[in-house]
Amino acid sequence: MTALLLGLMAGGVTGLALGALGGGGSVLAVPALIYLLGFTPAAAATASLVVVALTSATALAAHARAGTVRWRGGAVFAAAGLVPAAVGGVVSGWLSDRLLTGAFAVIAAVAALRMLRPSASVRHEEVPVRPWQVARAGAGLGAVTGVLGVGGGFLAVPALVSVVGLRMRAAVGTSLLVITVNSLAALAARAGSDARIDWLAVAPFAAAAVLGAWDGKRLATKVSGDRLRQIFAWALLAVALFMLADAMT
């Protein structure tokens, strides 16, 4: 099995998770680009932002048609992350590959553990938006996106539930708006980066992710959300442990 085929498969899984869960899938993009396509951590983070922005925008369109995007709360949340995402994109270029890999592994492990406890983020009724708390949470998410090149949906969904007050279904759709905006901001900040990126390798990965996002939206209507999260979380935890071991050697 060639690296390109593995990359296509990983891109499909990335999109599938983003479309079905509204987050978490982007965490797979960076390790796939590093270990399957041979990117450096810095280049993988930049390329991941391209993949995540395209995939999230595709999934967002599907969720918008389904009426699961809360534009007001999502816009406030995303706006708060614009500057931190841009600053994080610049800071990322100053960090060593080992530090980036280790930090990413920790974030991936946190994402997996959050997914294994979905009940902690369940809300049955929506509540009014609390602007200052939304701004604080949005800024933190933007910083993570900028530095590590991940969409941060695994953090956005719980925050949209607990801080913005959305139900889980609306939080999943709205998180895609936040992810898209943050990814574009971080990508713009990296425009002058000297990280060398093989766009011929990124293109099929991104295409597979976009197609996977459409399938993920349909999958979410047929399979239990808790079951999907558990399967993905265990796979993500294994990836996180592998990357952490790699960073420490």
C-alpha positions as CSV (number, residue, x, y, z in Angstrom):
1,M,0.0,0.0,0.0
2,T,1.6,3.3,-1.1
3,A,1.9,6.4,1.1
4,L,-0.4,8.2,-1.3
5,L,-3.1,5.6,-0.9
6,L,-2.7,5.7,2.9
7,G,-2.9,9.5,2.7
8,L,-6.2,9.3,0.8
9,M,-7.6,6.9,3.3
10,A,-6.5,9.2,6.2
11,G,-8.0,12.2,4.4
12,G,-11.3,10.3,4.1
13,V,-11.3,9.5,7.8
14,T,-10.5,13.1,8.6
15,G,-13.5,14.3,6.6
16,L,-15.8,11.6,7.9
17,A,-15.1,12.6,11.5
18,L,-15.5,16.3,10.8
19,G,-18.8,15.7,9.0
20,A,-20.2,13.3,11.6
21,L,-18.8,14.8,14.8
22,G,-18.1,18.4,14.0
23,G,-14.6,18.1,15.3
24,G,-11.8,15.7,16.2
25,G,-11.1,14.6,12.6
26,S,-8.6,17.4,12.0
27,V,-6.4,16.0,14.8
28,L,-5.7,13.1,12.5
29,A,-4.6,15.2,9.6
30,V,-1.3,16.3,11.1
31,P,0.0,12.9,12.1
32,A,-1.2,11.5,8.7
33,L,0.8,14.2,6.9
34,I,3.9,13.6,9.0
35,Y,4.0,9.8,9.2
36,L,2.3,8.8,5.9
37,L,3.4,11.6,3.5
38,G,6.7,12.6,5.1
39,F,5.9,16.2,6.0
40,T,7.8,18.0,8.8
41,P,5.6,19.0,11.8
42,A,5.7,22.7,10.8
43,A,4.7,21.9,7.2
44,A,2.1,19.4,8.3
45,A,0.5,22.0,10.5
46,T,0.2,24.5,7.6
47,A,-1.1,21.8,5.2
48,S,-3.5,20.6,7.8
49,L,-5.1,24.1,8.0
50,V,-5.8,24.0,4.3
51,V,-7.4,20.6,4.5
52,V,-9.4,21.5,7.6
53,A,-10.6,24.8,6.2
54,L,-11.8,23.2,3.0
55,T,-13.4,20.2,4.7
56,S,-15.0,22.3,7.5
57,A,-16.5,24.7,4.9
58,T,-18.0,21.7,3.0
59,A,-19.5,20.2,6.1
60,L,-20.7,23.6,7.3
61,A,-22.8,23.9,4.1
62,A,-24.5,20.6,4.7
63,H,-25.2,21.5,8.3
64,A,-26.5,24.9,7.4
65,R,-29.0,23.4,5.0
66,A,-30.1,21.1,7.9
67,G,-30.6,24.1,10.1
68,T,-28.1,23.1,12.8
69,V,-25.8,26.1,12.6
70,R,-26.4,28.9,15.2
71,W,-24.8,31.9,13.3
72,R,-25.0,34.5,16.0
73,G,-23.3,32.5,18.8
74,G,-20.9,30.9,16.3
75,A,-19.9,34.3,14.8
76,V,-19.1,35.7,18.3
77,F,-17.1,32.6,19.2
78,A,-15.2,32.6,15.9
79,A,-14.5,36.4,16.0
80,A,-12.9,36.1,19.4
81,G,-10.4,33.5,18.0
82,L,-9.3,35.5,14.9
83,V,-6.3,37.4,16.5
84,P,-5.1,34.5,18.7
85,A,-5.3,32.2,15.7
86,A,-3.2,34.6,13.6
87,V,-0.7,35.1,16.5
88,G,-0.5,31.4,17.1
89,G,0.3,30.8,13.4
90,V,3.3,33.1,13.7
91,V,4.5,31.6,17.0
92,S,4.3,28.1,15.5
93,G,7.2,29.0,13.2
94,W,9.5,29.6,16.1
95,L,8.9,26.2,17.8
96,S,11.1,23.1,17.3
97,D,9.7,20.0,15.5
98,R,10.0,18.0,18.7
99,L,8.1,20.5,20.8
100,L,5.4,20.8,18.1
101,T,5.0,17.0,18.0
102,G,4.9,16.7,21.8
103,A,2.4,19.5,22.2
104,F,0.2,18.0,19.4
105,A,0.3,14.6,21.1
106,V,-0.9,16.1,24.3
107,I,-3.7,17.9,22.6
108,A,-4.7,14.8,20.7
109,A,-4.9,12.8,23.9
110,V,-7.1,15.5,25.5
111,A,-9.3,15.3,22.5
112,A,-9.6,11.5,22.8
113,L,-10.4,11.6,26.5
114,R,-13.1,14.3,25.9
115,M,-14.7,12.1,23.3
116,L,-14.8,9.2,25.6
117,R,-16.9,11.2,28.1
118,P,-19.5,12.8,25.8
119,S,-22.2,12.8,28.5
120,A,-20.3,15.7,30.2
121,S,-21.2,18.0,27.3
122,V,-24.9,17.2,26.9
123,R,-27.5,19.9,27.3
124,H,-31.2,19.5,26.7
125,E,-32.2,23.2,26.5
126,E,-30.4,26.1,24.9
127,V,-29.7,29.1,27.1
128,P,-28.9,32.8,26.3
129,V,-25.4,33.6,24.9
130,R,-22.9,34.9,27.5
131,P,-20.6,37.2,25.4
132,W,-17.6,37.5,27.8
133,Q,-17.3,33.7,28.4
134,V,-17.8,33.1,24.7
135,A,-15.0,35.5,23.8
136,R,-12.6,33.9,26.3
137,A,-13.3,30.3,25.1
138,G,-13.1,31.4,21.5
139,A,-9.8,33.1,22.0
140,G,-8.3,30.0,23.6
141,L,-9.5,27.8,20.8
142,G,-8.1,30.2,18.2
143,A,-4.7,30.0,19.8
144,V,-4.7,26.2,19.7
145,T,-5.7,26.3,16.0
146,G,-3.0,28.8,15.1
147,V,-0.1,27.0,16.9
148,L,-0.9,23.4,16.1
149,G,-2.8,23.5,12.9
150,V,-5.9,21.7,14.2
151,G,-9.4,22.9,13.8
152,G,-10.1,22.5,17.5
153,G,-13.6,21.1,17.1
154,F,-13.0,18.7,20.0
155,L,-12.7,21.8,22.2
156,A,-15.3,23.9,20.3
157,V,-18.2,21.5,20.6
158,P,-18.0,21.2,24.4
159,A,-17.5,24.9,24.7
160,L,-20.4,25.7,22.5
161,V,-22.6,23.5,24.7
162,S,-21.4,24.6,28.1
163,V,-20.6,28.3,27.4
164,V,-22.8,29.3,24.4
165,G,-25.6,27.1,25.7
166,L,-26.3,25.1,22.5
167,R,-27.7,21.6,22.3
168,M,-25.2,19.0,21.0
169,R,-26.7,18.8,17.5
170,A,-26.5,22.6,17.1
171,A,-23.0,22.7,18.7
172,V,-21.7,20.2,16.1
173,G,-23.0,22.3,13.2
174,T,-21.9,25.6,14.7
175,S,-18.4,24.3,15.5
176,L,-17.8,24.0,11.8
177,L,-18.2,27.7,11.3
178,V,-15.7,28.4,14.1
179,I,-13.2,25.8,12.7
180,T,-13.4,27.3,9.2
181,V,-12.9,30.9,10.4
182,N,-10.0,30.0,12.8
183,S,-8.3,27.8,10.2
184,L,-8.4,30.6,7.5
185,A,-7.0,33.1,10.0
186,A,-4.1,30.9,11.1
187,L,-3.4,30.0,7.5
188,A,-3.2,33.7,6.5
189,A,-0.7,34.2,9.3
190,R,1.5,31.4,7.9
191,A,1.5,32.9,4.4
192,G,5.1,34.0,4.8
193,S,6.3,30.8,6.3
194,D,9.3,29.1,4.7
195,A,8.0,25.6,5.4
196,R,8.2,23.6,2.2
197,I,4.9,21.9,1.4
198,D,4.2,19.3,-1.4
199,W,0.9,20.6,-2.6
200,L,0.6,17.7,-5.1
201,A,0.4,15.4,-2.0
202,V,-1.9,17.7,-0.1
203,A,-4.4,18.0,-3.0
204,P,-5.6,14.3,-3.0
205,F,-5.6,14.3,0.8
206,A,-7.9,17.4,0.9
207,A,-10.1,16.0,-1.9
208,A,-10.6,12.8,0.1
209,A,-11.4,14.7,3.2
210,V,-14.0,16.9,1.5
211,L,-15.8,13.8,0.1
212,G,-15.5,12.2,3.5
213,A,-17.3,15.2,5.1
214,W,-20.4,14.6,3.0
215,D,-20.4,11.0,3.9
216,G,-19.9,11.9,7.6
217,K,-23.0,14.1,7.6
218,R,-25.1,11.2,6.3
219,L,-23.4,8.7,8.7
220,A,-24.4,10.9,11.7
221,T,-28.1,10.3,10.9
222,K,-27.7,6.6,10.8
223,V,-25.2,5.7,13.6
224,S,-25.3,6.6,17.3
225,G,-23.2,9.7,18.0
226,D,-21.8,8.1,21.1
227,R,-20.7,5.0,19.2
228,L,-19.0,7.1,16.6
229,R,-17.1,9.1,19.2
230,Q,-16.0,6.1,21.1
231,I,-14.5,4.4,18.1
232,F,-12.8,7.5,16.9
233,A,-11.5,8.4,20.4
234,W,-9.7,5.1,20.9
235,A,-8.0,5.4,17.5
236,L,-7.0,9.0,18.3
237,L,-5.6,8.0,21.7
238,A,-3.4,5.4,20.1
239,V,-2.1,8.0,17.6
240,A,-1.4,10.4,20.5
241,L,0.6,7.9,22.4
242,F,2.6,7.0,19.3
243,M,3.4,10.7,18.7
244,L,4.3,11.3,22.3
245,A,6.7,8.4,22.2
246,D,8.2,9.7,19.0
247,A,8.7,13.2,20.5
248,M,10.5,11.8,23.5
249,T,13.0,9.7,21.5
